[in-house]
Amino acid sequence: MLDQLIRNWKLEPNKAIRIIAFGSSNTELHWHSLGHFNWFSWLTASFREWIGRHITTINQGINGETVEDLLKRIDRDVINYKPHITFITIGGNDANTGMALDDYRAALEKIIDKLYEIECLPILQTYYCPIYEEMSETFQKFPEFMEIKRTISSERQIPLIDQYKYFSALYQNEKNTYSELMLDGLHVNPIGNAIMGLIACRSCYLPDPVFLDIKSENEVQFYLDKMNRYLKLPPIVDVNHHEEVKKGYRDYFEKLQQ
């Protein structure tokens, strides 16, 4: 379903395509991003590089929000733009405030229903894995919130980007290494965001992001290799001219630095 939709977009370069990211602080691009791309920035660049510049993305993340907050502003921040797909990444603040799981699921399903009403495809996304030792006792139910997304995805045949299962495998096996991807107990740092973006790209059938700085690429690859030890990441999406595109950008980048 998602694969074919994205293939069709590439064949329709004169059609304006709108993509929205809907969520809380791990979606919002703000000061806490430390001047770096977050996961949706990496995904945006890949959509525009590999599908076309007719793709427009809108970041509608707001720090501190729950699924009920999203539902309150969905008309203003999503429906009005008539997007073709919307990524929904929510659940951390819900768990932290002790929201009932049934209430979380009900609000999430209402968001999905409202998106279907405008013929927008919802894409559910789980979080990375928090550092549970730094979180409150209430927050320990967080995996159950992520499981609700998996259940809804299965029941309603909705695409799911399951970041949690990949990140949690590293967390469970190498907690010290995992902490190097985190800004604090609940948020990933720029490298963690790059890995999230890469997983999102592969889940959307897009080639990996182009990292212009070889040092950054090597750092990301180091943690990808670690993660792959415990759970295989989504497969790389190959395109014939990926290396040619990367070389072109890198050559230009190197000239700027001279």
N, C-alpha and C positions, 0 to 999 in steps of 0.2 A: 504493500500500500504506500508507505512512505518513499520507498525506493522509486516506484513508478512515478509518483507525484513530482519528485525532484528531477527525474529524467525529463519529464514533460516540460518543466520550467526552462530547462536548458534549450529546448526546441522552440521556445516562445520568447525570444529576446525583446520583443516589443510590448510584452505584457508586464505591467507593474506588479511585482510580488512583494507582499508585506509579511514580515515575520516579527513576532513579539516575544520577548522574554518577560515572564510575569512571576514575581516572587519577592523575596525580602533582601537582606543584606548581601547574601552570596550571589545575588543576581545584579543588584544595583552597582553601577560603576560610579564610585564616589571617592572621597579622600582616603578611605580605608583601603583602596586599591593601590595606594602608594605610588601612583603615577604609572602603573603598569596595566596591561590588558588583564581583564578577567576572562572567565571561561567563555562568556557570550561574545566578547570582543574577538577572541580567536576563531570562534565559530562563524561570526559575521565575515571576517576577512576571508575565510575559506569558502563560504557561500558566494561571495562576490568574485573571488578569483576563479573558482572552478565551475560555477553555474552562470554567473554574469552580473554586470553592474546594474541590471534591472531589479536586483534584489535589494530591498530596503529593510533594515532591521530597526526595531525600536525597543529600547531597554526600559521596562516599566517595573523595575525592582525598587522597593522602598524598605530601608533598614527597619528592623524591629517588628515587621508585620506578621500576622497569622493568616491562615486561610480565610477566616471570617473578614479580615481587613481587605483581602483581595476581592472577596465577593461584594463588599460595599462599594468598591471603586471600579469594578470591572466594566461598567458601562462607559465611564469617562476614559479610562486608560487602555481599554482593549476593544470593546465593541465598536466604539466610534471610528476606529481605524480600519475596521473590516479586514482583519488579517487573514492570511491563508493558513498559517499554522501559528500556534502559541505554545511555547515551552512553559510548563508549570513546575516551579521548583519551590516547594514550601513544606514546612513541618518542624523546623528547629525551634522557633519561638512558640509554636503550638505545644510541643512537648515540654518546653521550659516553663510554660505557664500552667501546666497540668490540665490542658484541655482534654475533655473526654474523647476517646477514640471514635465513638459513634458520631459526635458532633463534627469532628474533623472530616470523617468520611462524607457526611451529609453535605457539608459546605463544598467539599471538593467535587462531589457529583453535581452540585448545582452549577459550579463553574463550567464543568464539562458540558452540561446540558445547554447552557447559554452560548457556548462556543459552537456547538452543533447547530443551533438555531440560525447562525449566520454562515453556516457551511465552512466553518474554520476547524481544521484538524487539531485537536489537543495532543500535545506530547508530554507525558509525565516524566519527570526526572527526579530520582532520589538524590539525597545529599551524598557527599563523601562521608567518611567516618569521623565523628568528633572524638576528642580525647576524653573518654568517659571519666577518668580520674579527676579531671578538672571541672566536671559538671555536677550539678545538684542531684540529689536523690530522685527528685521528680523527673529529671531528664532521662533517667535510665530506661524509660519506656520508649525512647526514641526509635529503636528498631521496629517496634510495632507500628509506628506511624509510617515508616518506609514500606512495611509489609502491606499496608492498606493500598499503597500505590500499585504494588505488584498485583494484588488481588483485582483491583479495578481494571488494570491493564489487561489481565487475562479474561475477565468476565465480559468486558466491553470491546475487546480487540483494539485497544488503544496503544500506540507505540510507547515504549518505555526505554529511557536511558538509565540504566541501573548503575549509577556511579558508586553507590554504597558497597555493592558486593565486591568491586575491584579494590577500592580503598580499604575496606575492612579486612580483607585478606592480609594486606601488608601490616595493618595495625595489630592484628591478632598475633602475628609471627615476629614482627620487629618493631616494637613500640618506640624505641629510641630513634630508629631510622624514620619511622612515620612522623614523629614530632618535628622533623626537619621540613616537612611539607606544610606545617601549620603556622598560622599567624598567632593564634591563641587556641583555646580549647574548642571553639566552635567555628573557626574560619580558616580556610586555606590561605597560604601565602602566594606570591606570584608564580612560583614553580608549581604549586598545587593547582592553581588556576590554569596553568598551561596544560597540565595533564588532564584536568577536567575537560578543557577545550578540545584536546586531541581525542579523548574518548567520545565526546559529543560529535565530533567530525566523523569518526569512523561509524558511529551509530546512525548518522545521517547519510552514509554512503559517500562521504567526501574524503579526498586525500588528506593526509596529515598537514597541519599548519607548516608554514615555511618559517623557520627560525633563522633570522639573518645572522645573529651572533652565534658563532660555532661553539663558544664556551657555554652559552645558554642551552643550545641543542644537546650538547654532551651531558649537561647536568640533568636535563629532562630525561634523556635516554638512560642515565644511571638509575633513576627511580623507576622508570618503565621496566627495565630489566629485573629490578627487585620485585616489582608487582607481578611480573610474568612468572616468577618462580612459584608463586602460590596459587595464582588463578590466571589463566590465559585471557589477555585483553582482547577486545574485538579485533578482527583481522584488519591489516592495512589495506586500504583501497588504492590500487595502482592505477595511474594514468601514464600514458606513454611519455608525456612531456613534463612530468613532475620535476625531474632532475634538471631539465633545461630551464624551467621556470625558476627553480631555486638558484641555479647558477647565475641567471640573469640578474636577479635581485641582489645576490651576494656580491657580484662584481660591482654593481652600482654602489652598494653600501660601502665596500672597501675603498672605492675611489673617493667617496665623501670623507673618509677618515684620513686620507693621505694629506 
